[in-house]
Amino acid sequence: MKATALLGILALGLMTAQQAAAVSPAPGEMGEARRWAAAKFEGVSDSKQLNAGQRAFSAEPFFSFTYGGKSSVEFLGTWELKRAVRRLDAQRTEHILTYCDRKTGLVIRCIGIEYRDFPTVEWTLYFKNTGARDTPILSDIQALDIRLERTAGPSTEQTEFRLHHHVGSPCAANDYQPLETVLAPGATKRIAAAGGRATNSDLSYFNLQLAANKGMIVVVGWPGQWAAQFTRDKENHLQIRAGQELTHFKLLPGEEVRSPLMVLQFWKGDRIHAQNVWRRWMMAYNVPKPGGKPIAPLLGAYDGYYFPNLITSAAGEKEYLDRYLQEDLKPDWWWNDAGWYINNGDWPNVGTWAVDKKRYPNGLRGSNDYAHAKGMQTIVWFEPERVTPGTWLAKNHPEWVLGGANGGLLNLGNPEAWNWLTNHIDKFLTEQGIDHYRQDFNMDPLSYWRKNDTEDRQGITEIKHVTGYLAYWDELRRRHPELLIDTCASGGRRNDLETLRRSVPLWRSDYAWEPIGQQCQTYGLSFWVPYYGTGVTSDDPYTVRSDMAPFFLMSWEMRKKNLNYPLLRRLVHQWREIAVHYLGDYYPLTPYSLENTVWIAWQFDDPEKGEGMVQAFRRQKSPGESIRVKLHDLDANAVYTVTNFDATGTTEMTGRELADKGLAVTIKDQPGAAIITYKKKP
């Protein structure tokens, strides 16, 4: 079925004061997750105790594969099965299912996590050859293979399965666009990564509506080539299969490989509420906490527009840094992007990870120490996986490169290459005084992986590279506990869940600067990812406000003395006032649109604090000066102080008025942008 842009937003009912204390999972949601875990992990399925509207979950396996030419459905029940369980902490229980084939020595471990404070379960499969010989061929491994039933009812569009999914980051105006596919009888929807980068074409996050008031979030965590397929039969059933796109390999004696991470989150009531439960789960268990502390909004500054082709220097960095301080625009982080290394005058020439001493006589340490003395932390750009001809890696270790001396992909599945990279970058971070690590990835690895595989080992190179990449980041974080990693793959092309458990996308897309695209990126990405960043080069308020995000990178041409610096200081101050709200609950207030004739608006809300903010944008050809938007998640009986950043004074409205009557927003400029905050009165 054709996916269409999301044209409407589900309305939420006004919450009571008690409900507004948090966007918390409903009891029914928690019950669904617990019963699923009991059936699948513990083998306990009791359909006799179900209440009206509850689903029965069988104890049958929730994954599948082919082994020696036979489907696991035919034989897995005959293998030896052991179950183990342990509490990881107060809120998480680990389940381990171990299947053993005594004949060939293949052992499968399914390691699952059940969350007690969210309606969420996750798991990863591990396949190990414990025998003395190669295994038969393992193929078509589906980390998720389940069959769902739609609530019985008339076969109308309103009661069909609805798959909510999003464009990834192919560097286009519609990056992160929300889409909807109706899965009518006989329909099949297949969505996959492109080129081996996980979110190159589509996001690997899905919200499946089973009915108007219930559904299931399905997420594939795999920084490689994944695929998910949703197949509707002619009745009321839907088959979901997801995993690594191509697996067809034997395992060597002692060899172990893993599957993508799979996550299910159950919901009842409202789909947008479910997305906020997801955002809270992301913040609680996934978004990195360097040094054990929750991540906060950050203001960065960058000098990349000073020198042509991103070829930076110590003198240029100091000049720009001083200019930011002179204009009272002090950043939290100083950002050193591509170009600081030996590259023969062209930043894409990567593979020699040594400082160009002609431009940085004292190494990066000099610039970093200067930033530290001014009270800033530093982040530096690397791209270790891509290797170009003539660089140190290509000349000295072509055996580590898929592509050899001609350049290509540094094979992180090669233990020698992995050890060299890990130790080299670890030492480099320490010696150069670098606080945080930014990793880019400007190539598609899939063809290199697949060319390296023999017919009986298809998918192995990808698995080993992916696991090496994740292990590399894990080891850097272990050695540098305060380190925050920024993931950038030509923008946002590797924003899968496994990656985002170790990093944050401080540069969410290479489609930058243009305001409508930036507005739509915030609109779409906020459904799934609570922390992200982008940058700004304009001094126009409409554009600057369109670019605001939890991480906000100032990229102004600071040599220009004629920029409107009083305005820029005011806008940066406004960002600091509202930035924390981006980490709260998210509610789109208008339909998504790239058209230049409409308004777009959203709300970020912190119900625990009783405050939040609205951003609204009147685009250049929008005829109306005003819109009215109905706010969500407020205490109906409370009074809120409402502040428009472009007006004098404040107004007061009740939560009921803001939800039922709505908040009137007027913007006379075409285009124009408004920021409005609200705070609950004691």
Secondary structure as a PSIPRED ss2 file (coil, helix, strand):
# PSIPRED VFORMAT (PSIPRED V4.0)

   1 M C   1.000  0.000  0.000
   2 K C   1.000  0.000  0.000
   3 A C   1.000  0.000  0.000
   4 T E   0.000  0.000  1.000
   5 A E   0.000  0.000  1.000
   6 L C   1.000  0.000  0.000
   7 L C   1.000  0.000  0.000
   8 G C   1.000  0.000  0.000
   9 I C   1.000  0.000  0.000
  10 L C   1.000  0.000  0.000
  11 A C   1.000  0.000  0.000
  12 L C   1.000  0.000  0.000
  13 G C   1.000  0.000  0.000
  14 L C   1.000  0.000  0.000
  15 M C   1.000  0.000  0.000
  16 T C   1.000  0.000  0.000
  17 A C   1.000  0.000  0.000
  18 Q C   1.000  0.000  0.000
  19 Q H   0.000  1.000  0.000
  20 A H   0.000  1.000  0.000
  21 A H   0.000  1.000  0.000
  22 A C   1.000  0.000  0.000
  23 V C   1.000  0.000  0.000
  24 S C   1.000  0.000  0.000
  25 P C   1.000  0.000  0.000
  26 A C   1.000  0.000  0.000
  27 P H   0.000  1.000  0.000
  28 G H   0.000  1.000  0.000
  29 E H   0.000  1.000  0.000
  30 M H   0.000  1.000  0.000
  31 G H   0.000  1.000  0.000
  32 E H   0.000  1.000  0.000
  33 A H   0.000  1.000  0.000
  34 R H   0.000  1.000  0.000
  35 R H   0.000  1.000  0.000
  36 W H   0.000  1.000  0.000
  37 A H   0.000  1.000  0.000
  38 A H   0.000  1.000  0.000
  39 A H   0.000  1.000  0.000
  40 K H   0.000  1.000  0.000
  41 F C   1.000  0.000  0.000
  42 E C   1.000  0.000  0.000
  43 G C   1.000  0.000  0.000
  44 V C   1.000  0.000  0.000
  45 S C   1.000  0.000  0.000
  46 D C   1.000  0.000  0.000
  47 S H   0.000  1.000  0.000
  48 K H   0.000  1.000  0.000
  49 Q H   0.000  1.000  0.000
  50 L C   1.000  0.000  0.000
  51 N C   1.000  0.000  0.000
  52 A C   1.000  0.000  0.000
  53 G C   1.000  0.000  0.000
  54 Q C   1.000  0.000  0.000
  55 R C   1.000  0.000  0.000
  56 A C   1.000  0.000  0.000
  57 F C   1.000  0.000  0.000
  58 S C   1.000  0.000  0.000
  59 A C   1.000  0.000  0.000
  60 E C   1.000  0.000  0.000
  61 P C   1.000  0.000  0.000
  62 F C   1.000  0.000  0.000
  63 F C   1.000  0.000  0.000
  64 S E   0.000  0.000  1.000
  65 F E   0.000  0.000  1.000
  66 T E   0.000  0.000  1.000
  67 Y E   0.000  0.000  1.000
  68 G C   1.000  0.000  0.000
  69 G C   1.000  0.000  0.000
  70 K E   0.000  0.000  1.000
  71 S E   0.000  0.000  1.000
  72 S H   0.000  1.000  0.000
  73 V H   0.000  1.000  0.000
  74 E H   0.000  1.000  0.000
  75 F H   0.000  1.000  0.000
  76 L H   0.000  1.000  0.000
  77 G H   0.000  1.000  0.000
  78 T H   0.000  1.000  0.000
  79 W C   1.000  0.000  0.000
  80 E E   0.000  0.000  1.000
  81 L E   0.000  0.000  1.000
  82 K E   0.000  0.000  1.000
  83 R E   0.000  0.000  1.000
  84 A E   0.000  0.000  1.000
  85 V E   0.000  0.000  1.000
  86 R E   0.000  0.000  1.000
  87 R E   0.000  0.000  1.000
  88 L C   1.000  0.000  0.000
  89 D C   1.000  0.000  0.000
  90 A C   1.000  0.000  0.000
  91 Q C   1.000  0.000  0.000
  92 R E   0.000  0.000  1.000
  93 T E   0.000  0.000  1.000
  94 E E   0.000  0.000  1.000
  95 H E   0.000  0.000  1.000
  96 I E   0.000  0.000  1.000
  97 L E   0.000  0.000  1.000
  98 T E   0.000  0.000  1.000
  99 Y E   0.000  0.000  1.000
 100 C E   0.000  0.000  1.000
 101 D C   1.000  0.000  0.000
 102 R C   1.000  0.000  0.000
 103 K C   1.000  0.000  0.000
 104 T C   1.000  0.000  0.000
 105 G C   1.000  0.000  0.000
 106 L E   0.000  0.000  1.000
 107 V E   0.000  0.000  1.000
 108 I E   0.000  0.000  1.000
 109 R E   0.000  0.000  1.000
 110 C E   0.000  0.000  1.000
 111 I E   0.000  0.000  1.000
 112 G E   0.000  0.000  1.000
 113 I E   0.000  0.000  1.000
 114 E E   0.000  0.000  1.000
 115 Y E   0.000  0.000  1.000
 116 R C   1.000  0.000  0.000
 117 D C   1.000  0.000  0.000
 118 F C   1.000  0.000  0.000
 119 P C   1.000  0.000  0.000
 120 T E   0.000  0.000  1.000
 121 V E   0.000  0.000  1.000
 122 E E   0.000  0.000  1.000
 123 W E   0.000  0.000  1.000
 124 T E   0.000  0.000  1.000
 125 L E   0.000  0.000  1.000
 126 Y E   0.000  0.000  1.000
 127 F E   0.000  0.000  1.000
 128 K E   0.000  0.000  1.000
 129 N E   0.000  0.000  1.000
 130 T C   1.000  0.000  0.000
 131 G C   1.000  0.000  0.000
 132 A C   1.000  0.000  0.000
 133 R C   1.000  0.000  0.000
 134 D C   1.000  0.000  0.000
 135 T C   1.000  0.000  0.000
 136 P C   1.000  0.000  0.000
 137 I C   1.000  0.000  0.000
 138 L E   0.000  0.000  1.000
 139 S E   0.000  0.000  1.000
 140 D E   0.000  0.000  1.000
 141 I E   0.000  0.000  1.000
 142 Q E   0.000  0.000  1.000
 143 A C   1.000  0.000  0.000
 144 L E   0.000  0.000  1.000
 145 D E   0.000  0.000  1.000
 146 I E   0.000  0.000  1.000
 147 R E   0.000  0.000  1.000
 148 L E   0.000  0.000  1.000
 149 E E   0.000  0.000  1.000
 150 R C   1.000  0.000  0.000
 151 T C   1.000  0.000  0.000
 152 A C   1.000  0.000  0.000
 153 G C   1.000  0.000  0.000
 154 P C   1.000  0.000  0.000
 155 S C   1.000  0.000  0.000
 156 T C   1.000  0.000  0.000
 157 E H   0.000  1.000  0.000
 158 Q H   0.000  1.000  0.000
 159 T H   0.000  1.000  0.000
 160 E C   1.000  0.000  0.000
 161 F E   0.000  0.000  1.000
 162 R E   0.000  0.000  1.000
 163 L E   0.000  0.000  1.000
 164 H E   0.000  0.000  1.000
 165 H E   0.000  0.000  1.000
 166 H E   0.000  0.000  1.000
 167 V E   0.000  0.000  1.000
 168 G C   1.000  0.000  0.000
 169 S C   1.000  0.000  0.000
 170 P C   1.000  0.000  0.000
 171 C C   1.000  0.000  0.000
 172 A C   1.000  0.000  0.000
 173 A C   1.000  0.000  0.000
 174 N C   1.000  0.000  0.000
 175 D C   1.000  0.000  0.000
 176 Y C   1.000  0.000  0.000
 177 Q C   1.000  0.000  0.000
 178 P E   0.000  0.000  1.000
 179 L E   0.000  0.000  1.000
 180 E E   0.000  0.000  1.000
 181 T E   0.000  0.000  1.000
 182 V E   0.000  0.000  1.000
 183 L E   0.000  0.000  1.000
 184 A C   1.000  0.000  0.000
 185 P C   1.000  0.000  0.000
 186 G C   1.000  0.000  0.000
 187 A C   1.000  0.000  0.000
 188 T E   0.000  0.000  1.000
 189 K E   0.000  0.000  1.000
 190 R E   0.000  0.000  1.000
 191 I E   0.000  0.000  1.000
 192 A E   0.000  0.000  1.000
 193 A C   1.000  0.000  0.000
 194 A E   0.000  0.000  1.000
 195 G C   1.000  0.000  0.000
 196 G C   1.000  0.000  0.000
 197 R E   0.000  0.000  1.000
 198 A C   1.000  0.000  0.000
 199 T C   1.000  0.000  0.000
 200 N C   1.000  0.000  0.000
 201 S C   1.000  0.000  0.000
 202 D E   0.000  0.000  1.000
 203 L C   1.000  0.000  0.000
 204 S C   1.000  0.000  0.000
 205 Y E   0.000  0.000  1.000
 206 F E   0.000  0.000  1.000
 207 N E   0.000  0.000  1.000
 208 L E   0.000  0.000  1.000
 209 Q E   0.000  0.000  1.000
 210 L E   0.000  0.000  1.000
 211 A E   0.000  0.000  1.000
 212 A C   1.000  0.000  0.000
 213 N C   1.000  0.000  0.000
 214 K E   0.000  0.000  1.000
 215 G E   0.000  0.000  1.000
 216 M E   0.000  0.000  1.000
 217 I E   0.000  0.000  1.000
 218 V E   0.000  0.000  1.000
 219 V E   0.000  0.000  1.000
 220 V E   0.000  0.000  1.000
 221 G E   0.000  0.000  1.000
 222 W C   1.000  0.000  0.000
 223 P C   1.000  0.000  0.000
 224 G C   1.000  0.000  0.000
 225 Q C   1.000  0.000  0.000
 226 W E   0.000  0.000  1.000
 227 A E   0.000  0.000  1.000
 228 A E   0.000  0.000  1.000
 229 Q E   0.000  0.000  1.000
 230 F E   0.000  0.000  1.000
 231 T E   0.000  0.000  1.000
 232 R E   0.000  0.000  1.000
 233 D C   1.000  0.000  0.000
 234 K C   1.000  0.000  0.000
 235 E C   1.000  0.000  0.000
 236 N C   1.000  0.000  0.000
 237 H E   0.000  0.000  1.000
 238 L E   0.000  0.000  1.000
 239 Q E   0.000  0.000  1.000
 240 I E   0.000  0.000  1.000
 241 R E   0.000  0.000  1.000
 242 A E   0.000  0.000  1.000
 243 G E   0.000  0.000  1.000
 244 Q E   0.000  0.000  1.000
 245 E C   1.000  0.000  0.000
 246 L C   1.000  0.000  0.000
 247 T C   1.000  0.000  0.000
 248 H E   0.000  0.000  1.000
 249 F E   0.000  0.000  1.000
 250 K C   1.000  0.000  0.000
 251 L C   1.000  0.000  0.000
 252 L C   1.000  0.000  0.000
 253 P C   1.000  0.000  0.000
 254 G C   1.000  0.000  0.000
 255 E C   1.000  0.000  0.000
 256 E E   0.000  0.000  1.000
 257 V E   0.000  0.000  1.000
 258 R E   0.000  0.000  1.000
 259 S C   1.000  0.000  0.000
 260 P C   1.000  0.000  0.000
 261 L E   0.000  0.000  1.000
 262 M E   0.000  0.000  1.000
 263 V E   0.000  0.000  1.000
 264 L E   0.000  0.000  1.000
 265 Q E   0.000  0.000  1.000
 266 F E   0.000  0.000  1.000
 267 W E   0.000  0.000  1.000
 268 K E   0.000  0.000  1.000
 269 G C   1.000  0.000  0.000
 270 D C   1.000  0.000  0.000
 271 R H   0.000  1.000  0.000
 272 I H   0.000  1.000  0.000
 273 H H   0.000  1.000  0.000
 274 A H   0.000  1.000  0.000
 275 Q H   0.000  1.000  0.000
 276 N H   0.000  1.000  0.000
 277 V H   0.000  1.000  0.000
 278 W H   0.000  1.000  0.000
 279 R H   0.000  1.000  0.000
 280 R H   0.000  1.000  0.000
 281 W H   0.000  1.000  0.000
 282 M H   0.000  1.000  0.000
 283 M H   0.000  1.000  0.000
 284 A H   0.000  1.000  0.000
 285 Y H   0.000  1.000  0.000
 286 N C   1.000  0.000  0.000
 287 V C   1.000  0.000  0.000
 288 P C   1.000  0.000  0.000
 289 K C   1.000  0.000  0.000
 290 P H   0.000  1.000  0.000
 291 G H   0.000  1.000  0.000
 292 G H   0.000  1.000  0.000
 293 K C   1.000  0.000  0.000
 294 P C   1.000  0.000  0.000
 295 I C   1.000  0.000  0.000
 296 A C   1.000  0.000  0.000
 297 P C   1.000  0.000  0.000
 298 L E   0.000  0.000  1.000
 299 L E   0.000  0.000  1.000
 300 G E   0.000  0.000  1.000
 301 A E   0.000  0.000  1.000
 302 Y E   0.000  0.000  1.000
 303 D C   1.000  0.000  0.000
 304 G C   1.000  0.000  0.000
 305 Y C   1.000  0.000  0.000
 306 Y C   1.000  0.000  0.000
 307 F C   1.000  0.000  0.000
 308 P H   0.000  1.000  0.000
 309 N H   0.000  1.000  0.000
 310 L H   0.000  1.000  0.000
 311 I C   1.000  0.000  0.000
 312 T C   1.000  0.000  0.000
 313 S C   1.000  0.000  0.000
 314 A H   0.000  1.000  0.000
 315 A H   0.000  1.000  0.000
 316 G H   0.000  1.000  0.000
 317 E H   0.000  1.000  0.000
 318 K H   0.000  1.000  0.000
 319 E H   0.000  1.000  0.000
 320 Y H   0.000  1.000  0.000
 321 L H   0.000  1.000  0.000
 322 D H   0.000  1.000  0.000
 323 R H   0.000  1.000  0.000
 324 Y H   0.000  1.000  0.000
 325 L H   0.000  1.000  0.000
 326 Q H   0.000  1.000  0.000
 327 E C   1.000  0.000  0.000
 328 D C   1.000  0.000  0.000
 329 L C   1.000  0.000  0.000
 330 K C   1.000  0.000  0.000
 331 P C   1.000  0.000  0.000
 332 D C   1.000  0.000  0.000
 333 W E   0.000  0.000  1.000
 334 W E   0.000  0.000  1.000
 335 W E   0.000  0.000  1.000
 336 N E   0.000  0.000  1.000
 337 D C   1.000  0.000  0.000
 338 A C   1.000  0.000  0.000
 339 G C   1.000  0.000  0.000
 340 W C   1.000  0.000  0.000
 341 Y E   0.000  0.000  1.000
 342 I C   1.000  0.000  0.000
 343 N C   1.000  0.000  0.000
 344 N C   1.000  0.000  0.000
 345 G C   1.000  0.000  0.000
 346 D C   1.000  0.000  0.000
 347 W C   1.000  0.000  0.000
 348 P C   1.000  0.000  0.000
 349 N C   1.000  0.000  0.000
 350 V C   1.000  0.000  0.000
 351 G C   1.000  0.000  0.000
 352 T C   1.000  0.000  0.000
 353 W C   1.000  0.000  0.000
 354 A C   1.000  0.000  0.000
 355 V E   0.000  0.000  1.000
 356 D C   1.000  0.000  0.000
 357 K C   1.000  0.000  0.000
 358 K C   1.000  0.000  0.000
 359 R C   1.000  0.000  0.000
 360 Y C   1.000  0.000  0.000
 361 P C   1.000  0.000  0.000
 362 N C   1.000  0.000  0.000
 363 G H   0.000  1.000  0.000
 364 L H   0.000  1.000  0.000
 365 R H   0.000  1.000  0.000
 366 G H   0.000  1.000  0.000
 367 S H   0.000  1.000  0.000
 368 N H   0.000  1.000  0.000
 369 D H   0.000  1.000  0.000
 370 Y H   0.000  1.000  0.000
 371 A H   0.000  1.000  0.000
 372 H H   0.000  1.000  0.000
 373 A H   0.000  1.000  0.000
 374 K C   1.000  0.000  0.000
 375 G C   1.000  0.000  0.000
 376 M C   1.000  0.000  0.000
 377 Q E   0.000  0.000  1.000
 378 T E   0.000  0.000  1.000
 379 I E   0.000  0.000  1.000
 380 V E   0.000  0.000  1.000
 381 W E   0.000  0.000  1.000
 382 F E   0.000  0.000  1.000
 383 E C   1.000  0.000  0.000
 384 P C   1.000  0.000  0.000
 385 E C   1.000  0.000  0.000
 386 R E   0.000  0.000  1.000
 387 V E   0.000  0.000  1.000
 388 T C   1.000  0.000  0.000
 389 P C   1.000  0.000  0.000
 390 G C   1.000  0.000  0.000
 391 T C   1.000  0.000  0.000
 392 W H   0.000  1.000  0.000
 393 L H   0.000  1.000  0.000
 394 A H   0.000  1.000  0.000
 395 K H   0.000  1.000  0.000
 396 N H   0.000  1.000  0.000
 397 H C   1.000  0.000  0.000
 398 P H   0.000  1.000  0.000
 399 E H   0.000  1.000  0.000
 400 W H   0.000  1.000  0.000
 401 V E   0.000  0.000  1.000
 402 L E   0.000  0.000  1.000
 403 G C   1.000  0.000  0.000
 404 G H   0.000  1.000  0.000
 405 A H   0.000  1.000  0.000
 406 N H   0.000  1.000  0.000
 407 G C   1.000  0.000  0.000
 408 G E   0.000  0.000  1.000
 409 L E   0.000  0.000  1.000
 410 L E   0.000  0.000  1.000
 411 N C   1.000  0.000  0.000
 412 L C   1.000  0.000  0.000
 413 G C   1.000  0.000  0.000
 414 N C   1.000  0.000  0.000
 415 P H   0.000  1.000  0.000
 416 E H   0.000  1.000  0.000
 417 A H   0.000  1.000  0.000
 418 W H   0.000  1.000  0.000
 419 N H   0.000  1.000  0.000
 420 W H   0.000  1.000  0.000
 421 L H   0.000  1.000  0.000
 422 T H   0.000  1.000  0.000
 423 N H   0.000  1.000  0.000
 424 H H   0.000  1.000  0.000
 425 I H   0.000  1.000  0.000
 426 D H   0.000  1.000  0.000
 427 K H   0.000  1.000  0.000
 428 F H   0.000  1.000  0.000
 429 L H   0.000  1.000  0.000
 430 T H   0.000  1.000  0.000
 431 E H   0.000  1.000  0.000
 432 Q C   1.000  0.000  0.000
 433 G C   1.000  0.000  0.000
 434 I C   1.000  0.000  0.000
 435 D C   1.000  0.000  0.000
 436 H E   0.000  0.000  1.000
 437 Y E   0.000  0.000  1.000
 438 R E   0.000  0.000  1.000
 439 Q E   0.000  0.000  1.000
 440 D C   1.000  0.000  0.000
 441 F C   1.000  0.000  0.000
 442 N C   1.000  0.000  0.000
 443 M C   1.000  0.000  0.000
 444 D C   1.000  0.000  0.000
 445 P C   1.000  0.000  0.000
 446 L H   0.000  1.000  0.000
 447 S H   0.000  1.000  0.000
 448 Y H   0.000  1.000  0.000
 449 W H   0.000  1.000  0.000
 450 R H   0.000  1.000  0.000
 451 K H   0.000  1.000  0.000
 452 N C   1.000  0.000  0.000
 453 D C   1.000  0.000  0.000
 454 T C   1.000  0.000  0.000
 455 E C   1.000  0.000  0.000
 456 D C   1.000  0.000  0.000
 457 R E   0.000  0.000  1.000
 458 Q E   0.000  0.000  1.000
 459 G C   1.000  0.000  0.000
 460 I H   0.000  1.000  0.000
 461 T H   0.000  1.000  0.000
 462 E H   0.000  1.000  0.000
 463 I H   0.000  1.000  0.000
 464 K H   0.000  1.000  0.000
 465 H H   0.000  1.000  0.000
 466 V H   0.000  1.000  0.000
 467 T H   0.000  1.000  0.000
 468 G H   0.000  1.000  0.000
 469 Y H   0.000  1.000  0.000
 470 L H   0.000  1.000  0.000
 471 A H   0.000  1.000  0.000
 472 Y H   0.000  1.000  0.000
 473 W H   0.000  1.000  0.000
 474 D H   0.000  1.000  0.000
 475 E H   0.000  1.000  0.000
 476 L H   0.000  1.000  0.000
 477 R H   0.000  1.000  0.000
 478 R H   0.000  1.000  0.000
 479 R H   0.000  1.000  0.000
 480 H C   1.000  0.000  0.000
 481 P C   1.000  0.000  0.000
 482 E C   1.000  0.000  0.000
 483 L C   1.000  0.000  0.000
 484 L C   1.000  0.000  0.000
 485 I E   0.000  0.000  1.000
 486 D E   0.000  0.000  1.000
 487 T E   0.000  0.000  1.000
 488 C C   1.000  0.000  0.000
 489 A E   0.000  0.000  1.000
 490 S C   1.000  0.000  0.000
 491 G C   1.000  0.000  0.000
 492 G E   0.000  0.000  1.000
 493 R C   1.000  0.000  0.000
 494 R C   1.000  0.000  0.000
 495 N C   1.000  0.000  0.000
 496 D C   1.000  0.000  0.000
 497 L H   0.000  1.000  0.000
 498 E H   0.000  1.000  0.000
 499 T H   0.000  1.000  0.000
 500 L H   0.000  1.000  0.000
 501 R C   1.000  0.000  0.000
 502 R C   1.000  0.000  0.000
 503 S C   1.000  0.000  0.000
 504 V E   0.000  0.000  1.000
 505 P C   1.000  0.000  0.000
 506 L C   1.000  0.000  0.000
 507 W C   1.000  0.000  0.000
 508 R C   1.000  0.000  0.000
 509 S C   1.000  0.000  0.000
 510 D C   1.000  0.000  0.000
 511 Y C   1.000  0.000  0.000
 512 A C   1.000  0.000  0.000
 513 W C   1.000  0.000  0.000
 514 E C   1.000  0.000  0.000
 515 P H   0.000  1.000  0.000
 516 I H   0.000  1.000  0.000
 517 G H   0.000  1.000  0.000
 518 Q H   0.000  1.000  0.000
 519 Q H   0.000  1.000  0.000
 520 C H   0.000  1.000  0.000
 521 Q H   0.000  1.000  0.000
 522 T H   0.000  1.000  0.000
 523 Y H   0.000  1.000  0.000
 524 G H   0.000  1.000  0.000
 525 L H   0.000  1.000  0.000
 526 S C   1.000  0.000  0.000
 527 F C   1.000  0.000  0.000
 528 W C   1.000  0.000  0.000
 529 V C   1.000  0.000  0.000
 530 P C   1.000  0.000  0.000
 531 Y C   1.000  0.000  0.000
 532 Y C   1.000  0.000  0.000
 533 G E   0.000  0.000  1.000
 534 T E   0.000  0.000  1.000
 535 G E   0.000  0.000  1.000
 536 V E   0.000  0.000  1.000
 537 T C   1.000  0.000  0.000
 538 S C   1.000  0.000  0.000
 539 D C   1.000  0.000  0.000
 540 D C   1.000  0.000  0.000
 541 P H   0.000  1.000  0.000
 542 Y H   0.000  1.000  0.000
 543 T H   0.000  1.000  0.000
 544 V H   0.000  1.000  0.000
 545 R H   0.000  1.000  0.000
 546 S H   0.000  1.000  0.000
 547 D H   0.000  1.000  0.000
 548 M C   1.000  0.000  0.000
 549 A C   1.000  0.000  0.000
 550 P C   1.000  0.000  0.000
 551 F E   0.000  0.000  1.000
 552 F E   0.000  0.000  1.000
 553 L E   0.000  0.000  1.000
 554 M E   0.000  0.000  1.000
 555 S C   1.000  0.000  0.000
 556 W C   1.000  0.000  0.000
 557 E C   1.000  0.000  0.000
 558 M C   1.000  0.000  0.000
 559 R C   1.000  0.000  0.000
 560 K C   1.000  0.000  0.000
 561 K C   1.000  0.000  0.000
 562 N C   1.000  0.000  0.000
 563 L C   1.000  0.000  0.000
 564 N C   1.000  0.000  0.000
 565 Y H   0.000  1.000  0.000
 566 P H   0.000  1.000  0.000
 567 L H   0.000  1.000  0.000
 568 L H   0.000  1.000  0.000
 569 R H   0.000  1.000  0.000
 570 R H   0.000  1.000  0.000
 571 L H   0.000  1.000  0.000
 572 V H   0.000  1.000  0.000
 573 H H   0.000  1.000  0.000
 574 Q H   0.000  1.000  0.000
 575 W H   0.000  1.000  0.000
 576 R H   0.000  1.000  0.000
 577 E H   0.000  1.000  0.000
 578 I H   0.000  1.000  0.000
 579 A H   0.000  1.000  0.000
 580 V H   0.000  1.000  0.000
 581 H H   0.000  1.000  0.000
 582 Y H   0.000  1.000  0.000
 583 L H   0.000  1.000  0.000
 584 G C   1.000  0.000  0.000
 585 D E   0.000  0.000  1.000
 586 Y E   0.000  0.000  1.000
 587 Y E   0.000  0.000  1.000
 588 P E   0.000  0.000  1.000
 589 L C   1.000  0.000  0.000
 590 T C   1.000  0.000  0.000
 591 P C   1.000  0.000  0.000
 592 Y C   1.000  0.000  0.000
 593 S C   1.000  0.000  0.000
 594 L C   1.000  0.000  0.000
 595 E C   1.000  0.000  0.000
 596 N C   1.000  0.000  0.000
 597 T C   1.000  0.000  0.000
 598 V C   1.000  0.000  0.000
 599 W E   0.000  0.000  1.000
 600 I E   0.000  0.000  1.000
 601 A E   0.000  0.000  1.000
 602 W E   0.000  0.000  1.000
 603 Q E   0.000  0.000  1.000
 604 F E   0.000  0.000  1.000
 605 D E   0.000  0.000  1.000
 606 D E   0.000  0.000  1.000
 607 P C   1.000  0.000  0.000
 608 E C   1.000  0.000  0.000
 609 K C   1.000  0.000  0.000
 610 G C   1.000  0.000  0.000
 611 E E   0.000  0.000  1.000
 612 G E   0.000  0.000  1.000
 613 M E   0.000  0.000  1.000
 614 V E   0.000  0.000  1.000
 615 Q E   0.000  0.000  1.000
 616 A E   0.000  0.000  1.000
 617 F E   0.000  0.000  1.000
 618 R E   0.000  0.000  1.000
 619 R C   1.000  0.000  0.000
 620 Q C   1.000  0.000  0.000
 621 K C   1.000  0.000  0.000
 622 S C   1.000  0.000  0.000
 623 P C   1.000  0.000  0.000
 624 G C   1.000  0.000  0.000
 625 E C   1.000  0.000  0.000
 626 S E   0.000  0.000  1.000
 627 I E   0.000  0.000  1.000
 628 R E   0.000  0.000  1.000
 629 V E   0.000  0.000  1.000
 630 K C   1.000  0.000  0.000
 631 L C   1.000  0.000  0.000
 632 H C   1.000  0.000  0.000
 633 D C   1.000  0.000  0.000
 634 L C   1.000  0.000  0.000
 635 D C   1.000  0.000  0.000
 636 A C   1.000  0.000  0.000
 637 N C   1.000  0.000  0.000
 638 A C   1.000  0.000  0.000
 639 V E   0.000  0.000  1.000
 640 Y E   0.000  0.000  1.000
 641 T E   0.000  0.000  1.000
 642 V E   0.000  0.000  1.000
 643 T E   0.000  0.000  1.000
 644 N E   0.000  0.000  1.000
 645 F C   1.000  0.000  0.000
 646 D C   1.000  0.000  0.000
 647 A C   1.000  0.000  0.000
 648 T C   1.000  0.000  0.000
 649 G C   1.000  0.000  0.000
 650 T C   1.000  0.000  0.000
 651 T E   0.000  0.000  1.000
 652 E E   0.000  0.000  1.000
 653 M E   0.000  0.000  1.000
 654 T E   0.000  0.000  1.000
 655 G H   0.000  1.000  0.000
 656 R H   0.000  1.000  0.000
 657 E H   0.000  1.000  0.000
 658 L H   0.000  1.000  0.000
 659 A H   0.000  1.000  0.000
 660 D H   0.000  1.000  0.000
 661 K H   0.000  1.000  0.000
 662 G C   1.000  0.000  0.000
 663 L E   0.000  0.000  1.000
 664 A E   0.000  0.000  1.000
 665 V E   0.000  0.000  1.000
 666 T E   0.000  0.000  1.000
 667 I C   1.000  0.000  0.000
 668 K C   1.000  0.000  0.000
 669 D C   1.000  0.000  0.000
 670 Q C   1.000  0.000  0.000
 671 P C   1.000  0.000  0.000
 672 G E   0.000  0.000  1.000
 673 A E   0.000  0.000  1.000
 674 A E   0.000  0.000  1.000
 675 I E   0.000  0.000  1.000
 676 I E   0.000  0.000  1.000
 677 T E   0.000  0.000  1.000
 678 Y E   0.000  0.000  1.000
 679 K E   0.000  0.000  1.000
 680 K E   0.000  0.000  1.000
 681 K C   1.000  0.000  0.000
 682 P C   1.000  0.000  0.000
